[in-house]
């Protein structure tokens, strides 16, 4: 059965909503500076690049990787496609779609979380966080190299019997939800906040405030953040500073796309020990062999210890 990727229809909607938000922000004093022209230009350039590159890579991932895995683990047995573990491969019933979307969201959580925890992956993902603006333009500011490894986080889904084309559609739905999260104009949504990853939660994710960093990695649900200890609610009394602590300081798309790889290379040359070089490449961002820089977790732990020292009774 053939399906159309929802992103085919999403892209023109993305551009239209960006324009709408841009015009709306210009007529309100509180958000008049929501967009910066050079920053938006850089984001759109990278978004257009992703739109050109993604179909090529996704065709390979869908046809070669997902279909290869699906065929390998779900061969025909007596005319029925059967998983190697013994059950019949899944069809297209409505509840199968829901199950696939939930598994997609679970995979997205771990894919997204590892993008923040493994520096080599962070080098690709930092592109999306490199703007100090939070708007729908930032939503299309995507790294071009993320697409190369993302499919490997989802291979297990066709392996257990879900049709590859179903997974591709679910990936598209996930991307549509993620796009619309990048706006300040949607307040907290009451009961929906209990289940879904919302706009205010995604503001937390894009903040460089130390208490917010590496939080809220979920796709459209927040349950996995809550289960695995990475959920954080927006504190509306706290001023948010968006972006990253070590920005590229450039509007050149090529610099934005590659600057973290250059920083990794510089850090790897700081030590002759191969174990240290490995950690600079695959350890968490901020890791250093001599303690000259700290990871987010280390900084957060230091702050906690300082608070305990100041207020031991409260702790």
Secondary structure as UniProt FT lines:
FT   HELIX           7..26
FT   HELIX           29..31
FT   TURN            32..33
FT   HELIX           37..60
FT   HELIX           61..66
FT   HELIX           67..73
FT   STRAND          76..77
FT   TURN            78..79
FT   STRAND          80..82
FT   TURN            84..85
FT   HELIX           94..117
FT   HELIX           119..129
FT   HELIX           136..139
FT   HELIX           146..150
FT   HELIX           151..153
FT   HELIX           155..159
FT   TURN            160..161
FT   HELIX           164..180
FT   HELIX           190..194
FT   HELIX           199..206
FT   TURN            210..214
FT   HELIX           223..227
FT   TURN            228..229
FT   TURN            236..237
FT   TURN            245..246
FT   HELIX           253..268
FT   TURN            269..270
FT   HELIX           274..282
FT   TURN            285..286
FT   TURN            289..290
FT   HELIX           296..310
FT   TURN            312..314
//
